[in-house]
Amino acid sequence: MNSKLYGKLIFELSHAGSKGYSLPKNNFGHHEIPSSMRRQEDAQLPECDELTVVRHYTNHSGNNFGVNNGFYPLGSCTMKYNPCINEEMANLPQFAGLHPLQPVETCQGALEVEYNLQQSLAELTGMADFTLNPFAGAHGELTGLMIIRSYHQSRNDDKRIKVIVPDSAHGTNPASAAVCGLEIVEVKSTAEGLVDVEDLKPLLGDDIAAIMMTNPNTLGLFEKEIPEIAELVHGCGALMYYDGANLNPMLGACRPGDMGFDVMHVNLHKTFSTPHGGGGPGSGPVGVRKGLEQFLPAPHVVKENDSFRVDNDRFNHVGAYLGNFGVILRAYTYILSLGKEYVKLVGPLATLNANYIKECLKDVYELPIEGLCKHEFVFDGLKDKSTDVTTMDVAKRLLDYGFHAPTIYFPLLFHQAMMIEPTENESKQTIDGFIEVLRTIAEEAKTTPDVVKSAPHNTPISRVDDVLAAKHPILTYKQLVNDKD
């Protein structure tokens, strides 16, 4: 491969007069574009032949990292694999060619998929019913909080304008509450990383709408005091909200509805495949306990006898249509592929993989909280603090060995946080390779720290200034020298 060509931008490969396209003969006549809609000067587009264009983008596609080409241990994100059968189902013309506004009698199969997934999610989580309308996890959070507000308002309980959020929560929790017009009240964690019940008690009152909790929490720890918390929260008239981002280790082991949660969202694009790297696609269905079904938004699929219809008579709306149908198809296919027998293995395997990594590395990486974790856990940097090698350095060095870095500097409870989540899908061989590399980096931090601190070395670009890139991103290409070749 010609590395000089491989490293160039498409504009730098441009040569005046080169073309990579041919247009068909014009059979429609000439139509003048109004001057108000025309450019004052020609667009500065690259001029390349077809093979140059194809080779350029094919070569650069190798810079993308995903679960199909490497281990992706991002914590609190559950970057699951996406079986090919899911893609086949989502791309069936009978599904892909549907229009959301066509008559319901012409798309009964699609509506049946939606209805069956609503029922499947309810069964898996212990809820009474689900809406599939939200388009992402954060959108699901917002929808769930809107349901909670609607519930309180239906009872003329308008003073409940506060939401309790743990200090270890995902950042979207307080953000979603703020967007919903609610005030955020923080509850502290104990030294063991769990919600401090004693800190919670004085926060409860007749102005609290709900508490938002993730279980297991962002430290990968199971919140053992949920029954008492649920009793306290319900006792003051508030509701329990479950952030479903960490649902993986729960599948087959326990259900949020059985713990006392009233409203929850599920990240279909995490727990039920469709990896969402790069910002999409997503889906964040919201479930409610019995008695709250009427607050689910429209449109909503219901079954009548042997057919399905769309209920649009509800007063709540979060989207015009029935969610991200492609992700819904993938999730339903994934559930059917596993079946009742094997979906029960998801949680135990996710937990086993995470604990295996933790136990194999805790002698060289600082483990701030001992004990059994669930699907993910958090290190607080290297155990040997004398090396001056940071979590950022370790993450960058991992790239040289072909592994994506785990989540770093989250949660904020630990200064050098490194959150690792292997998911339930990875083989022992892959996990052992990851462990070996992290041990190698820990040794390098002692013997050759400069190599770690200057990583990565084997990637198309070296370490960038993250702050500068965020504050002054270069989003357009400016050709400084005219190409005379």
N, C-alpha and C positions, 0 to 999 in steps of 0.2 A: 504494500500500500504506500502511496506517495504521501508522506506525512505533511509535506508542505501544502498539498491540496486539501488534505483531510482537515487541517486546522484552520482553513480559511472560511470566511463568510461567503454566502452566495453572491454578495455584491463584489467581493474581491475576485471571484471567478468570472465576472462579467467581461465580455468583449463586444465592442460595438459591432452590430450587424449579425450577431449570432441569434438563432431562433430555435425554439424547442416546441413549436406548435405550427399547425396549419389550419386555417379556417375554411369552412365549406363555401362554395359559391353563393353569393348573395342573391336570393330569389325574392326578396321582399322590397326591393327598391330603396331609394335613398330618402332618409328622413332626417331633417336638420334638428340637432339638439339645441334647445333655447340657449342663448348666450349666458343667461343667468345660471345655468346648470353646468356650463363648461369650465374646465380648468383654464387658468390664465397661461399656464405653461405645462409642458408634458410631465407626467408622473416620472419620478426617478426610480425606474424599475430595472433590475438586473437583466442583462441580455446573455442568455446561456443556451447551448444546445441541449437536446433532450437527455442524452446520456450523462452530461455533466450534472444536470438537475437531479436525475434519479440517483446517481452515485453519491452526490453531496448529501442528500437527505437520508439515504440508506446508511451511509457511514455515520452520520450524526445520530441516527436512531440508536446506535450502540451506546450512546452516552446516557440513555434513559435507564433508570434502575427500577425494577418492579419485582413482584413476587414470582414472576415467571422466569427470572434469570438470576435470582439470588435471595439469600436470607434477609428478611426485613423485620427486625425485632423491635419496631416502634412500640413503646409502651403507651397504654391508654388509647390506642387506635385500632387494635385488632385487625391489622392488615391481612385479611384472610385470602387464601387462594380462590380462584374463580374457575371451577371445572368447566371444561369445554362444552359439556352437555348443556350447561346454563346458557352459554352463548348461542348454541344451536336453537334452543327453545325461544330465546328472545328475538332471534332473527327469522323465525318462521314467517313466511309472507302473510299467513292468516292472522298473525298478531301484529307484525311490523307495518302492515298496510292499513290498519284500522285508523279511523279518525274519531277523536273524542266526541264529536257532535253528531255522529251518525245515529240513527234510531236504535233503541235498546234491543229491539227484536232481531237486529242484524248482527249483534255482537254479544250474544248470550254466553258464548264460550269465554270471552274475556271477563265478563261480569262474574261468571262462575269462579274463575281464577281469583279475582279480587275477594269474593265472598269467602271462598275456602281458605285464603290466606288470613283473612280477618279471624276466622274461627280457629285456625291453627295457632296463630300468635296468642289468642286468648287462652287456649288450652296450655300452651307452653309457659305462659307467664302467670296464670291464675287470675286473669282479668275477665270481665264479662263481655266486652266488645272492643273493637278497634276501628280507627279511621286510618286509611292509607294515604291520606291527602298530603301531609307535610313532605317537603322535598329534601329535607336534611335533618340531622340530629338536632341542631340548634333551632331549626324551624319547628321540630317536634316539641322541644322544650317550651318554646313560645306558645304553641298550640295548647300544650298541657296546662300552662299557667293561665291561659285565657279561659280554659274550661273551669279551672279552679275559681277564677274571678266570677265567671258566669254563675257558678254554683252558689257562691256567697251572695251575689247580687239577687239571685232568685229568692233568697231568704231574707232580703232587705237588710243584709249584714254588710253594709257598705264601708264600715270602718276598718275592715281587714285589708290593710294595704301594705303589709310587711311580709317578707319572705326570709326565712332563716337559711343560711348557706354555710356549710362547714369551711374552715380555713384551708382545707385540702381539696376543695371542689374543683372541677373543671372550670376554666375561665368562662365558658359559655353560660354557666348557671347564673352568676350575678348579672351577666350581660343580658340574658333573656328576661330576667326579672325586671331589669331597668327598662328594657324596650316595652314590656307589658305595663309600665307605669307603676311598678311596685318598689318599695324601699327594701334595701338589703340589710339584713342583720347577720353579723358573723358569729358563729359558734366555734369555740376553740377545740383543738384536739388534745388528747392526753399524751403523755410521754410514750405510750404504746402505739400512737398514731390513729386512735379511734376517737369518735365524737365524744366529747366530755359531757356526760349527762348532767353533772353538777353545774357546769357552765350553762347548759341549755335551760335548766329549770327556771331561772329568773327572767329568761328572755321570752317565755311563753305568756300570752295574754290574749285579750279579746280583740287585739289589732293584728294578730298573726293570721295570715291566710294559709301558709303552708311551710313545710320544711322540705328542702331539696336534698336528697341524699343519693350517693352512688355506693352500691354494695355488691362486691367488694369495692373499697374506696380507691382513690388514685395511688395509694401506696401498695395496692394489691392485698389489703387486709380485710378480712370479713368483719363487718360491724356486728359484734356479738350482742350488743345491747338494743337491737332493733325492737324486740317486744316491749321493753320498757319505754323506749323513745316513742313508739307508736301509741302506747297508752297515754303518755303525757301530752303528745300533740293532739290526739283526738279528744282528750279531756278538756282542752281549752277551745275546742271547736274548730281547729285547723285541720288541714289535710296533709297526707304524706305523698310526696312526689318522688318517683324513682327515676334517676338518670340511667338509662339503659346502655350507656356506652361500654360498661363492663359486664355485660350479660353473659359473655362466653363461659366463665367458670361456673355459672349458675345452672346452665342447661343440663337437665338430667339429675340435678342434685336438689334444687329447691326453686320456689317460684316467688317473685316479689309480691304477688297478690296474697299469698299465704302468710306473708310476714306482716301484713297490715298496710301495704301501700295502696293508695286510692287511684292514683294517676301515674302513668309512666310512658316513656317513649322507648322505641327500639330502633337501633341503627341497622336497618336491613343491609346497608352497604358495608357493614362490619361483621356482625354476628352471623349473617346469612349470606355471605359471599359478596361479590362485586367490589373488589378493592377500589378505594376511592382516591388514590394518590393523584395529586394535581388539582384537587378541588372539585371533583365530580366523577361520575354522577352519584347522587345520594337519595336516600329515602328515610324518613323518620316517623313511622306509624306511631300513633298514640292510643294507648289502651286505658280503659276506665273500669272501676269495680261496679258491681251491680248497684243500681240506683242513680248512676251518673250518665247512663247511656244517652239520655236526651240532650246532653250538652255536647256530644260529638258533632263536628261540623258537617255541613252538606258540601258536596253531594256524598251520599252514603249508599252502598249497595245492600239491598235487603232481598231475602228470598221469600217468594210467595208461591206455595204449592211446588210446582216443578220448574218454575221460571224465576228470573231475576229482574229487578227493576232498580232504578236510581232514585233515591229519596232526596228531593231538593227543597223540601218544605221546612227544614231546620233553619233557625235564625242565625247560626254561626257559620262563617265561611273563612277558610284560610287559603283557598285556591279554587280556580274555576273548574278544574277537572279532578280526576281520581288518582292523583299522584304520578310518580315517575314509573310508568308502566313497565319499562324495560327492566328496571331494578326489581320490581314486584315479581315479574316472571322468573328472574334468576333466583330470587329468594324462595319462591314456591317450588321451583325445580330442585333446589338444594335440599329443602325439607323433605320432599318426596323421595329424593335419592337416598337420604339417610334413613328415613322411616323412623317409627317409634323406637325400634331397637337401638339404632346407632346414634340417634340424636342424644341419647343418654350418656354417650361416651365423650361428648364434646367437653363438658365441664371437667370431668376427672382427668382427661388427657392434657388439657390446657394447664391445669393445676400441677400435674406431674412434671411437665416439661419446665415450667417456671421454677419449681422447687429444685429440680435437678441442676439447673444452671446456677441458681443461688448458692446451693451447698458446695458446688465445685469451685466457686470463685471467691467465697467470703473470706478466705485466708489472705487474698491479695487485694481485694476491693473492700472498702469500708461498708459494712452492713449496719445501718443505724438502728434498725429494729429487728431483733431476732424473732424466730418463730415461723410457723407455717404461713406461707403466702398463698394467694390464689393464682390467677392467670398472669400476674405481673409482680415485679418487686422493684425496689429502689436501692441502688448503691449511692454512697456519698463520696464519690471519687476514689482514688487509690488509697489503700490502707497506709502505705508509706508516704506520709505528707512531706518528707524531706526532699523529695525529687522535684518539687515545684511544677510537676506535670499536672495539668488540669483535665477536667472532664472533656472540655472542648478539644484538647490535644488528643486524648484517647479516641474520641469520635472521629477526628480527621484521620488518624492513623489507621483506623479500621477500614477506611476506604481503600487504602493501599493493599489490603488483604482480600478485597472483593466482597466485603460485607457492608450493608447499609448500617449507618450508626443508629443506636437506639435513641429514644427521646432524651434530651439533655436539658438540665436546668429547670425541670418540672418534675414533681411539684415544688413550690417555692419554700417548702418546709426545710429543705436541705440545700446548703450553699453550692455543693458540687453534684447535684442530683443527676443520676443516670438511671432512667426507667427502662427496664427490659421486659418485653413480652414476646415469647416465642410462638404463641398460639398452639392449638392442638394438632396442627397438620404436619409439623416438621419432624423429620426422622431423627433417630438418635445419632446417626452418622453426621448429619448436618449440625446438630447441636454440639456434638463433641468437637467438630471443627471450629465452631464459634468460640467455645470455651478455650481451646488450645491457643487461638489467636489472641484472645484477651489476656491470657496468662503470658504470652510472648510479649505483648505490649507492656504489661506490668514489669517484666524483666528489663525491657528496653528502657523504660523510664528510669531505672537504676543505673544501667551500664552506658547507654547512649541516649540521654534525655533530649539532646538537640535534634536527633532524628525524629523523635515523637513530636516535639514542639514545632517543628517546621513542616510536618505532614499536612496534606498528602503529597506524595512524590510521583505516583504512578497514574495520576488522573490527567485529563486533557488540560486542566488549568490547576495551578497551585492554590494555596489558601488565599481567599479573598478577604478584603476588609468588609465584614458584614455590616457594620454601622454605615460606612461610606456608601455601600451598595444600596442600603435601604433609604438613606437620605438623598442620595444623588444618583438614582438609577439611570443608566444609559439605555434608552428604549428605542432609539432610532439610529440608523447608520448614516454617517456623513462621510462622503468620499472626499478626501483631502487632496488627492492627486488624480488627475484625469488619466485613465488607462489608454495609452497610445497603441497598445499591441493589437 
